[in-house]
Amino acid sequence: MLEEVERWLRTRSWSVADRPLRTVLAAKRAGGSTVSVVLPALNEEATVGEIVAVIREELVRRVPLVDEIVVVDSGSTDRTSEVAAAAGARVVHRDAILPRIPAVPGKGEVLWRSLLVTGGDIVCFVDADLREFSADFVTGIVGPLLTDPEVQLVKAMYDRPLSVPGASAAGQGGRVTELMARPLLNMHWPQLAGFVQPLGGEYAARRSLLEQLPFPVGYGVELGVLVDALHLVGLDALAQVDVGVRLHRHQDGQALGRMAAAIYRTAQLRLARGHLIRPALTQFERGADGFEPRTYSVDTEERPPMTEIAEYAERRVA
C-alpha cells in the first residue's frame, strides 16, 4: 500500500461515533448548509418505507439535520412510490425529470437526474433496499462534510454479511467489490486502495463537486464518481466513515456478472477514454436443450456534468 494511502487511512477514515450528533448539528447551524437525502428506487416497496420513516423521524422531526428526503422512482411496477410518499418522502419519477433527454435504465441515470430535483448543498445517496436501517448511515457520511470544509466526498464503510437461507457468511457480501472493483482500483488507481466499500451506494458529497462530474448511467456510477472525484479534488478531499453493518437484498450470480461488466467498462473508459471492442456480455442458462446463451448490452453511455445542462444552470440562477 502506498504511504500516502496509509496516511489517508489514519487521517480520513473515521467512525460514526467520532462526530456526535450534537457536534454535527452545531456545524450545520454555523455553516448554514442544507442537506438532501436521495433514495434511488426500483421495486423496493418492502424496504423503502422504513428507510424514509427512520430518516424523517430521527433526522427531520427529532433533530433538523436533513432538509429534504427525495425518492426517485425509476419505473417501479410495485407500490414503491406510494409507500415512500406515505412514509414522508417527496417522490419524483425519473422520466419526469429533464424530459428533453429521454431516460435510460440504470442507477447512475437516476442519481444524475436527482441533482435537478434537490436543493441541498450536500447530497446524500442511500440505496432503497437496506434492511434494519439506521440513521447512522446518514449522520456518519454527512458529518465530515459539515464539520470539515476540506472534505468533498464521504463514503460509508461497513460489514456486508452474505445472507443465504438458513445461514449468514460474515464479510462475504461484496462479491463484485472483491472480484472486480478492488483489483481494478489497486492496479490502476492505488490512491483509492484504502476505500473499504468503493462500490457502496451510501455516500454524500458537496453539490459543487457532484455537478462537475460525469455520471455513468448504470452500475459503474459508484466507481466512476470515486475515480473522477480523485482526479478533480485529490485524495485528501475524500473520506470514509464506519457505520456498522449493511443488510440488503443480494443479487444472483448472473446479475453480478452484468454489474462487473459495467464496472469494468467504466474503468476502461477512464483508463483510455477509448471504446469497448464489444460492448456486450454473454452469459449462459440451462434450458430444455442444454446451455442457452443470453447476451446483454453493457452500459455504454455517460451523462455529462450537470453544469453543462441548460436547465440546471437556469434553475440555479432562478
Buried (B, 14 or more C-beta within 10 A) or exposed (E): EEEBBEEBBEEBBBEBEBBEBEEBBEBBEEBEBBBBBBBBBBBBBBBBBBBBBBBBEBBBEEBEBBBBBBBBBBBBEBBBBEBBBEBBBBBBBBEEBBEEEEBEEBBBBBBBBBBBBBBBBBBBBBBBBBEEBBBBBBBBBBBBBBBBEEBBBBBBBBBBBBBEEEEEEEEBBBBBBEEBBBEBBEEEBEBBBBBBBBBBBBBBBBBEBBBBBBBBBBBBBBBBBBBBBBEBBEBBBBBBBBBBEBBBEBBEEBBBBBBBBBBBBBBBBBEEEEEEEEBEBEBEEEEEEEEEEEEBEBBBEBBEBBBEBEBBEEBEEE
